[in-house]
Amino acid sequence: MNGEITRRDFMKNASAAAAGLSLGGAVFSAKSYGRIRGANERVHFAVIGVRSRGAEHIKSLSVCDHAAVTHVCDVDRRYLDESAALVRERSGRVPVREKDIRDVLASKDVDAVTIATPEHWHAPMAIWAMQAGKHVFVEKPCSHNPAEGEMLIRAQQKTGMRVQMGNQQRSSVHTQEAIRKIRDGIIGRPYYGKAWYSNNRSGIGVGREVPVPEYLDWELWQGPAPRRPYRDNVHPYNWHWFRHWGTGETLNNGTHEVDLCLWALDVQYPKRVKSTGGRYHFDDDWEFYDTLVTGFEYDDRMITWEGKSCSPMPDHGRGRGVAIHGTGGTVILDRNGYEIYDEDNVKTFVYENPVRDETLGLGGGGPMTDAHFQNLIDSIRTGEALRSPIEEGNVSVTMLLLSNIAWKTGRTLNLDPETARIRDDGEAMKLWGREYEKGWEPVV
């Protein structure tokens, strides 16, 4: 398959599909608009990347109002078969099965896509989907590099499609309550947000070049990434730890917690980023750190991120979470509740979520993911405000991508706080974007 030719044909068809009617800032094809304009009509979803987190997308959409999974797409036939069976079990519907996202986007029967693929595909797929007139739910991180985040925002502004990032704690009721109390002054003026994540991941060994398994389309799996031979310790999960395709633990999990600190402190980009860490636990192919501490500095506030991939020791008794410190106390918050302490460190309030939600599991899933999808559906149907529109979700992602750049270069990065671009460091700015396989470059 010639990637350049098929992409040109795809973009031609996508432009035609995107041309049409406008409603509430979103663009629809005529057929799509006619189907979902009614109060009781369903939004038809295609789930792209259906292993683990993608399977949770299917489960969540099965309990959402006004939603139906009509298509599933994956380059690994094993997971494609499993996901089709899951859709049928959950909804009684037999979905269309596709290997190539371009075939999904060419369908006029798809209103929205969810993206739970390896991270190097997130932004290119989301851009293609918007250009094809589809709304998007894209897992965090929304991009593999800061330049892609900028492209995502431009694509959304050009097309008007709804784009929600999968930092689902924005849809947690108790988290919203805790943030509201912080904003109302329960701990005085908040000035320091500490975010952390602890896990006990194993090593990934040293991979060998082997023939591509018959069930996997390695060409489509690589997509926009420059071509490399298949190795036996990359697919289906360990790509997270290779810079060519993944972004490390910082973006894999830190996005959630750092996003909460941004929300609580009511800040955007910092003026300075500094990271330190390394791969200490195992001697293997893992290209990122297993332990990292990053500081984000503002004029009058600060955020830190501590990621421990191979040491499960919790902080404040929680494997992941945030501590928001203020002039009048502290709030400790995670996915399962929060605590408030006064300035004398006396606990004044405790909330424990009666439904134990997503914690350290690979796929995750639960009420907050359900609510995050429902928010997107309601935004498409009624214009409800998104809880994590791409222009906001991209802030936490870009900050943590800059954390990786600071770690990679070994230098403190001074930023333009309006754009997050790195000042006076041309070498670091070379990492702002990436090289793409010819014919697969995202274009906005």
C-alpha positions in Angstrom: 0.0 0.0 0.0 1.4 3.4 -1.0 1.0 5.6 2.1 1.3 8.9 0.2 -1.3 8.0 -2.5 -3.8 6.5 0.0 -3.5 9.5 2.2 -4.1 11.9 -0.6 -7.2 10.0 -1.6 -8.3 9.9 2.0 -7.9 13.6 2.5 -9.9 14.3 -0.6 -12.7 12.1 0.7 -12.4 13.6 4.2 -12.7 17.2 2.9 -15.9 16.2 1.2 -17.3 14.5 4.3 -16.5 17.5 6.5 -18.3 20.0 4.2 -21.9 20.3 5.4 -24.1 21.7 8.1 -23.0 23.5 11.3 -24.5 23.2 14.8 -23.2 24.6 18.0 -19.7 25.1 16.6 -19.6 21.5 15.3 -19.5 20.4 11.7 -21.5 17.4 10.5 -22.1 15.6 7.2 -25.7 15.9 6.2 -26.4 12.3 7.0 -24.7 12.5 10.4 -26.5 15.7 11.3 -29.9 14.2 10.3 -29.3 11.2 12.5 -28.2 12.9 15.8 -30.2 16.1 15.7 -33.2 14.5 17.4 -33.3 14.4 21.2 -33.5 10.7 21.3 -31.0 9.8 18.6 -27.7 8.1 19.2 -24.2 9.2 18.5 -22.5 6.4 16.6 -18.9 5.7 17.7 -15.9 3.9 16.3 -13.4 2.7 18.8 -9.9 2.8 17.5 -7.3 0.7 19.4 -9.4 -1.8 21.3 -7.0 -3.6 23.7 -7.1 -2.7 27.4 -8.1 1.0 27.6 -10.0 0.7 24.3 -12.0 -2.2 25.8 -13.0 0.2 28.6 -14.2 2.7 26.1 -16.5 0.1 24.7 -17.8 -0.7 28.2 -18.3 2.9 29.1 -20.2 3.7 25.9 -22.4 0.7 26.5 -23.8 2.4 29.6 -24.0 5.9 28.2 -27.2 7.5 27.1 -27.6 8.2 23.3 -24.5 6.3 22.3 -23.8 3.2 20.2 -20.5 1.5 19.2 -21.0 0.7 15.5 -17.3 0.2 14.5 -14.2 -1.3 16.0 -10.7 -0.9 14.6 -7.4 -2.4 15.4 -4.3 -3.6 13.6 -4.0 -6.7 15.8 -6.7 -9.2 14.7 -6.8 -10.9 18.1 -8.0 -7.8 19.9 -10.3 -6.9 17.0 -12.1 -10.2 17.4 -12.3 -9.8 21.1 -13.7 -6.2 20.9 -16.4 -7.2 18.4 -17.5 -9.9 20.8 -17.5 -7.4 23.7 -19.7 -5.0 21.8 -22.1 -7.8 20.9 -22.2 -8.9 24.6 -22.8 -5.4 25.9 -25.3 -4.1 23.3 -26.5 -6.9 21.1 -25.0 -5.1 18.2 -22.6 -6.6 15.7 -20.1 -3.9 14.9 -18.3 -3.3 11.7 -14.7 -4.5 12.0 -11.9 -2.6 10.3 -8.1 -2.8 10.4 -7.4 0.6 8.8 -8.6 3.8 10.4 -8.9 5.4 7.0 -11.7 2.9 6.2 -13.5 4.0 9.4 -13.2 7.7 8.6 -14.6 7.1 5.1 -17.8 5.8 6.6 -20.7 8.2 6.8 -22.2 6.0 9.5 -19.6 7.1 12.1 -20.2 10.4 14.1 -17.3 10.2 16.5 -14.2 8.2 17.2 -12.4 7.2 20.3 -8.6 6.8 20.2 -6.8 4.4 22.5 -3.8 3.4 20.3 -0.1 3.8 20.9 0.7 7.4 21.6 2.5 8.2 18.3 -0.8 7.7 16.6 -3.0 9.9 18.9 -2.6 13.3 17.3 -2.4 12.2 13.7 -5.6 10.1 14.1 -7.4 12.8 15.9 -6.5 15.3 13.1 -7.6 13.0 10.4 -10.9 12.3 12.2 -11.7 16.0 12.6 -10.9 16.6 9.0 -13.3 13.8 8.1 -16.1 15.5 10.1 -15.9 13.2 13.2 -15.9 14.2 16.8 -13.0 12.8 18.9 -12.3 11.3 22.3 -8.5 11.0 22.4 -6.7 9.3 25.3 -4.0 11.1 27.2 -1.5 12.1 26.1 -3.2 13.8 23.2 0.1 14.2 21.4 3.6 12.6 21.2 5.3 16.0 21.0 4.4 19.7 21.6 4.2 20.5 17.9 1.4 17.9 17.5 -0.5 19.6 20.4 -0.4 22.9 18.5 -1.7 21.1 15.3 -4.5 19.5 17.3 -5.7 22.9 18.5 -5.5 24.4 15.0 -7.4 21.4 13.5 -10.2 21.8 16.1 -10.5 25.5 15.5 -10.7 24.9 11.7 -13.2 22.1 11.8 -15.3 23.0 14.9 -15.5 19.4 15.9 -15.8 18.4 19.6 -12.5 17.0 21.0 -12.3 15.6 24.5 -9.1 14.4 26.1 -9.2 11.3 28.3 -8.2 12.9 31.6 -11.4 11.5 33.1 -10.9 12.7 36.6 -12.2 16.0 35.3 -15.6 14.2 35.3 -15.3 12.9 38.9 -18.0 14.4 41.1 -15.9 14.4 44.3 -12.9 15.8 42.4 -15.1 18.7 41.1 -16.3 19.3 44.7 -12.7 19.3 46.1 -11.5 21.8 43.4 -14.5 24.0 44.1 -13.7 24.1 47.8 -10.1 25.0 47.0 -11.2 27.8 44.7 -13.6 29.0 47.4 -10.7 29.3 49.9 -10.9 26.2 52.1 -7.1 26.2 52.4 -6.4 29.9 51.8 -4.4 30.7 48.8 -3.1 27.5 47.1 0.5 27.8 46.1 2.0 24.3 45.8 0.7 21.2 44.0 2.5 17.9 44.5 1.6 15.1 42.1 2.8 11.5 42.3 2.4 8.0 40.9 3.9 4.8 42.2 3.9 1.3 40.6 6.0 -1.9 40.6 6.5 -2.5 36.9 8.8 -5.3 35.8 11.7 -5.0 33.3 11.1 -5.5 29.6 14.3 -7.3 28.8 16.4 -7.0 25.7 14.3 -7.4 22.5 15.2 -9.5 19.5 14.3 -8.8 15.8 11.8 -11.5 14.9 9.3 -12.0 12.1 6.1 -10.0 12.5 3.3 -12.1 13.9 0.7 -13.1 11.4 -2.1 -11.4 13.4 -0.4 -8.0 13.3 -0.2 -5.4 10.6 3.2 -3.8 11.6 3.0 -1.3 8.7 -0.2 0.2 10.0 0.9 -0.1 13.6 3.9 2.2 12.8 1.8 4.6 10.8 3.4 8.1 11.1 6.5 6.9 12.9 9.7 6.3 10.8 10.0 2.6 10.0 11.8 0.2 12.3 12.0 -3.7 12.2 9.7 -5.6 14.5 11.1 -6.6 17.9 9.6 -9.0 20.4 9.4 -6.6 23.4 7.4 -3.7 21.9 3.8 -4.8 21.1 1.3 -4.7 22.7 2.3 -2.6 25.8 6.0 -1.9 26.1 6.0 0.7 23.3 5.3 3.1 26.2 9.0 2.9 27.2 10.5 3.7 23.7 10.8 7.3 22.7 10.1 6.4 19.1 6.4 5.6 19.9 5.8 6.4 23.6 6.3 9.2 26.1 7.2 7.3 29.3 5.4 7.2 32.7 5.2 11.0 32.9 2.7 11.2 30.1 1.2 7.7 30.6 0.1 8.5 34.1 1.5 11.8 35.2 -0.9 13.7 32.9 -3.8 12.9 35.2 -2.3 14.2 38.4 -0.4 17.2 37.0 -3.7 18.2 35.3 -5.4 18.2 38.8 -2.6 20.5 40.1 -3.2 22.9 37.2 -6.9 22.9 37.9 -6.6 23.4 41.6 -3.9 26.2 41.3 -5.7 27.8 38.4 -2.6 28.1 36.3 -1.5 27.4 32.7 2.1 27.1 31.4 5.0 27.7 33.9 8.0 29.9 33.3 10.6 27.2 34.1 10.8 23.4 34.0 13.5 21.2 35.6 13.7 17.4 35.7 16.0 14.8 37.2 15.8 11.1 37.2 17.0 7.9 35.5 16.6 4.2 34.8 17.8 2.7 38.1 15.8 -0.5 38.7 16.5 -2.7 35.7 19.1 -2.9 32.9 17.0 -3.4 29.8 15.7 -1.7 26.6 13.5 0.8 28.6 14.6 4.2 27.1 12.9 6.4 29.7 13.5 6.9 33.5 11.8 4.6 36.0 12.1 7.4 38.6 11.6 11.1 37.8 11.1 14.3 39.8 10.1 17.4 37.8 9.5 21.0 39.1 7.3 23.5 37.3 7.9 27.1 38.5 5.5 30.0 38.3 5.9 33.6 39.7 4.1 32.8 42.9 3.2 29.0 42.7 4.9 25.7 41.9 4.0 22.1 40.9 6.1 19.0 41.3 5.6 15.6 39.7 7.2 12.5 41.2 6.9 9.3 39.1 8.1 5.9 40.4 7.5 3.2 37.9 9.3 0.5 39.9 8.7 1.4 43.5 5.2 1.0 44.8 5.7 2.8 48.1 2.6 5.1 48.4 2.6 8.8 49.4 0.0 9.9 51.9 -1.2 6.3 51.8 -2.1 6.6 48.2 -0.4 5.0 45.1 -1.3 8.1 43.1 -2.8 11.5 43.8 -2.1 15.1 44.6 -1.5 17.3 47.6 -2.6 20.9 47.2 -0.9 23.1 49.8 -2.2 26.6 50.7 -1.7 29.3 53.2 -4.5 27.9 55.4 -4.1 24.1 55.0 -3.8 21.2 52.6 -6.1 19.0 50.4 -5.1 15.4 49.7 -7.0 14.1 46.6 -7.1 11.0 44.5 -9.6 9.0 42.5 -11.2 7.5 45.5 -11.7 10.5 47.8 -10.1 13.5 49.4 -9.1 14.9 52.8 -8.9 18.4 54.1 -6.3 19.5 56.8 -6.2 23.0 58.4 -3.0 25.0 58.9 -2.2 23.0 62.1 -2.4 19.7 60.1 -5.6 18.8 61.8 -7.9 16.7 59.6 -11.2 18.6 59.2 -12.9 16.6 56.5 -12.8 13.2 54.8 -14.7 11.9 51.8 -14.3 8.3 50.6 -15.8 7.3 47.3 -18.3 4.5 48.0 -17.5 3.2 44.5 -13.8 2.3 44.2 -12.9 3.8 40.9 -9.9 3.5 38.6 -6.5 3.1 40.4 -3.3 1.5 39.0 -4.7 -1.0 36.6 -3.6 -1.2 33.0 -6.9 -0.4 31.4 -8.8 1.3 34.2 -12.5 1.9 34.0 -15.4 3.0 36.1 -17.9 5.8 36.8 -15.6 8.7 36.0 -14.8 7.3 32.5 -18.5 6.7 31.9 -19.2 10.3 32.9 -16.4 11.7 30.7 -17.9 10.0 27.7 -21.4 11.1 28.6 -20.1 14.7 28.7 -18.8 14.4 25.2 -22.0 12.8 24.0 -24.1 15.6 25.6 -21.7 18.2 24.1 -22.3 16.8 20.6 -26.0 16.5 21.0 -26.9 19.6 23.1 -23.8 21.9 23.2 -22.9 21.1 26.8 -19.5 22.4 27.7 -16.7 19.9 27.5 -14.9 19.2 30.8 -11.5 18.7 29.0 -11.6 20.4 25.6 -8.4 19.9 23.7 -7.1 23.4 24.2 -7.1 22.8 28.0 -6.1 19.1 28.0 -3.1 20.0 25.8 -1.7 22.3 28.5 -0.9 19.5 31.0 0.3 17.3 28.1 2.7 19.9 26.7 4.0 20.7 30.2 4.9 17.0 30.7 6.4 16.7 27.2 8.6 19.6 28.2 9.5 17.6 31.4 10.8 14.9 29.1 12.7 17.4 27.1 14.3 18.8 30.2 15.2 15.3 31.4 16.6 14.4 28.0 18.8 17.5 27.6 19.7 17.6 31.3 19.0 21.3 31.4 16.5 23.7 33.0 14.1 25.0 30.3 13.0 28.6 30.4 9.6 29.0 28.7 7.4 31.6 27.2 4.4 31.2 29.5 2.0 32.2 26.8 3.0 29.5 24.3 5.2 27.1 26.3 8.0 27.5 23.7 11.5 27.1 25.0 13.5 30.3 25.1 17.2 30.6 24.2 17.9 26.9 23.7 17.9 25.8 20.0 19.0 22.3 20.9 16.0 21.7 23.2 13.6 23.3 20.6 14.7 20.6 18.1 12.7 18.2 20.3 9.5 20.3 20.0 8.5 18.1 17.0 9.5 14.8 15.4 10.3 13.2 12.0 7.5 11.3 10.3 7.4 8.5 7.8 7.2 10.0 4.3 3.5 10.3 3.3 2.2 9.9 6.8 2.8 13.4 8.1 -0.2 15.1 9.9 -1.1 18.3 8.0 -3.4 21.0 9.2 
